[in-house]
């Protein structure tokens, strides 16, 4: 599947993705990409965020590919029951451990726990071995439950601009290969 044939939904996490974040850079490069905007980036509320995600999916006009980072992953997974259209695929990066009471900010836990059922679409989970918001073995377990391909990013932090992942060309290569294997849902 070509990017030009899809609606690519960029789903940032807590506090949004700034101008140097790989999600913003990809959105600026991919002509069919659009950001799922939230009313309160610094005070995420599960019901509001999942509703905005569902609106983005349900108003899409082409096959949908989700590119979610951090709390955007949890938002996407929690919004699944609200989707009236099928997703062609999802590229999930640095999912947070929304069941870990030690993770801050605490309101991230309102997005958990994750559903453990296999996802109804192809997906990739890219996880770091030293992500402060999710232990690698938790990401590995979640990816297995969802039926996602797990990509080990090594010691990459939270895979955001602060951890040195501005343009993130390696991620873009993995995403391009993933897109090439997708087909439109029937």
C-alpha positions as CSV (number, residue, x, y, z in Angstrom):
1,X,0.0,0.0,0.0
2,X,1.3,3.5,-0.9
3,X,1.2,6.3,1.6
4,X,-0.7,8.4,-1.0
5,X,-3.5,5.8,-1.0
6,X,-4.1,6.1,2.8
7,X,-5.2,8.4,5.5
8,X,-2.2,8.4,7.9
9,X,-3.3,9.4,11.4
10,X,-0.5,10.8,13.5
11,X,-1.5,10.1,17.2
12,X,0.9,11.9,19.6
13,X,1.0,11.2,23.3
14,X,1.1,13.3,26.5
15,X,2.0,17.0,25.8
16,X,1.8,16.4,22.0
17,X,4.8,16.0,19.6
18,X,6.8,19.3,19.2
19,X,8.4,20.6,16.0
20,X,11.6,18.4,16.4
21,X,9.7,15.2,17.2
22,X,9.8,12.5,14.5
23,X,6.0,12.4,14.3
24,X,5.8,16.1,13.4
25,X,8.6,15.7,10.8
26,X,6.9,12.6,9.3
27,X,3.6,14.5,9.2
28,X,5.2,17.3,7.3
29,X,6.7,14.9,4.8
30,X,3.7,12.6,4.2
31,X,1.1,14.4,2.2
32,X,-1.8,12.3,3.5
33,X,-0.8,12.5,7.1
34,X,-2.9,14.4,9.6
35,X,-2.6,14.8,13.4
36,X,-5.3,13.7,15.7
37,X,-5.7,16.9,17.8
38,X,-6.6,16.8,21.4
39,X,-8.2,19.7,23.4
40,X,-5.9,19.2,26.5
41,X,-2.5,17.8,25.6
42,X,-1.2,18.3,29.2
43,X,-4.3,16.9,31.0
44,X,-5.3,13.8,29.0
45,X,-8.7,12.4,29.7
46,X,-9.4,9.0,28.3
47,X,-12.9,9.6,27.2
48,X,-12.0,12.9,25.4
49,X,-8.9,11.5,23.8
50,X,-10.6,8.3,22.6
51,X,-13.5,10.2,21.2
52,X,-11.2,12.5,19.2
53,X,-9.4,9.4,17.9
54,X,-12.7,7.7,16.9
55,X,-13.8,10.9,15.1
56,X,-10.5,10.9,13.1
57,X,-11.0,7.2,12.1
58,X,-14.7,7.5,11.4
59,X,-14.3,10.5,9.1
60,X,-11.4,9.1,7.1
61,X,-12.0,8.6,3.4
62,X,-9.2,6.2,2.5
63,X,-7.7,3.2,4.2
64,X,-6.4,4.2,7.6
65,X,-2.9,3.7,8.9
66,X,-2.2,4.8,12.5
67,X,1.2,6.1,13.6
68,X,1.0,6.4,17.4
69,X,3.6,7.4,20.0
70,X,3.4,6.8,23.7
71,X,0.0,7.7,25.1
72,X,-1.2,7.8,21.5
73,X,-0.8,4.0,21.5
74,X,-3.0,3.6,24.5
75,X,-5.5,6.1,23.1
76,X,-5.8,4.1,19.8
77,X,-6.2,0.8,21.6
78,X,-8.8,2.1,24.0
79,X,-10.7,3.7,21.2
80,X,-11.1,0.5,19.1
81,X,-14.7,-0.2,20.2
82,X,-15.7,3.3,18.9
83,X,-14.3,2.7,15.4
84,X,-16.9,2.3,12.6
85,X,-14.2,1.8,9.9
86,X,-11.5,-0.8,9.7
87,X,-7.9,0.1,10.2
88,X,-5.4,-1.1,7.6
89,X,-2.5,-1.1,10.0
90,X,-0.9,0.5,13.1
91,X,2.7,1.6,13.8
92,X,3.0,1.8,17.6
93,X,6.1,3.4,19.1
94,X,7.1,3.5,22.8
95,X,3.8,2.3,24.3
96,X,3.7,3.4,28.0
97,X,3.0,1.0,30.8
98,X,-0.4,2.3,31.7
99,X,-0.8,-0.3,34.5
100,X,2.4,0.6,36.4
101,X,1.5,2.8,39.4
102,X,5.1,4.0,39.6
103,X,4.9,5.7,36.2
104,X,4.3,9.4,36.2
105,X,2.2,11.4,35.5
106,X,-0.4,9.3,37.3
107,X,-3.2,10.2,35.0
108,X,-1.6,8.0,32.3
109,X,-2.9,5.1,34.3
110,X,-6.5,6.1,33.4
111,X,-5.7,4.8,29.9
112,X,-5.1,1.3,31.2
113,X,-5.1,-1.5,31.4
114,X,-4.5,-2.6,27.8
115,X,-6.9,-5.0,26.2
116,X,-5.1,-8.3,25.8
117,X,-7.0,-9.5,22.7
118,X,-5.3,-9.7,19.4
119,X,-5.7,-6.5,17.3
120,X,-8.0,-6.8,14.3
121,X,-5.3,-5.3,12.0
122,X,-1.6,-5.7,11.3
123,X,0.6,-3.8,13.7
124,X,4.2,-3.2,14.7
125,X,5.3,-2.2,18.2
126,X,8.7,-0.4,18.4
127,X,10.1,-0.6,22.0
128,X,13.2,0.6,23.7
129,X,15.1,-1.3,26.3
130,X,15.5,1.7,28.5
131,X,12.2,3.6,28.1
132,X,11.5,5.3,31.4
133,X,7.7,4.9,30.8
134,X,7.7,1.2,30.0
135,X,10.0,-1.8,30.8
136,X,10.9,-3.7,27.7
137,X,9.5,-7.0,28.9
138,X,6.1,-5.2,29.4
139,X,6.2,-3.9,25.8
140,X,7.2,-7.4,24.6
141,X,4.3,-8.9,26.5
142,X,1.7,-6.4,25.2
143,X,3.0,-6.8,21.6
144,X,2.7,-10.6,21.9
145,X,-0.9,-10.3,23.2
146,X,-1.9,-8.0,20.4
147,X,-0.2,-10.2,17.7
148,X,2.1,-7.3,16.8
149,X,5.5,-7.6,15.3
150,X,8.0,-6.3,18.0
151,X,10.9,-4.2,16.9
152,X,13.7,-3.9,19.5
153,X,15.0,-0.3,19.3
154,X,17.8,-1.1,21.7
155,X,18.7,1.6,24.3
156,X,16.7,4.4,22.6
157,X,15.0,6.0,25.6
158,X,11.4,7.1,24.9
159,X,12.0,7.4,21.2
160,X,11.3,11.1,21.0
161,X,13.1,14.3,20.3
162,X,14.5,14.4,23.9
163,X,16.2,11.0,23.4
164,X,17.7,12.1,20.1
165,X,15.0,10.8,17.7
166,X,14.2,14.0,15.7
167,X,14.0,12.8,12.1
168,X,14.5,9.1,13.1
169,X,15.3,7.7,9.6
170,X,15.6,4.2,10.9
171,X,12.0,4.3,12.1
172,X,10.9,5.7,8.7
173,X,12.6,2.8,7.0
174,X,10.7,0.3,9.2
175,X,7.5,2.2,8.6
176,X,8.0,2.2,4.8
177,X,8.5,-1.6,4.8
178,X,5.4,-2.0,7.0
179,X,3.4,0.2,4.6
180,X,4.5,-1.9,1.6
181,X,3.0,-5.1,3.2
182,X,-0.4,-3.6,4.0
183,X,-3.5,-4.1,2.0
184,X,-6.8,-2.2,2.2
185,X,-9.3,-3.8,4.6
186,X,-12.3,-5.4,3.1
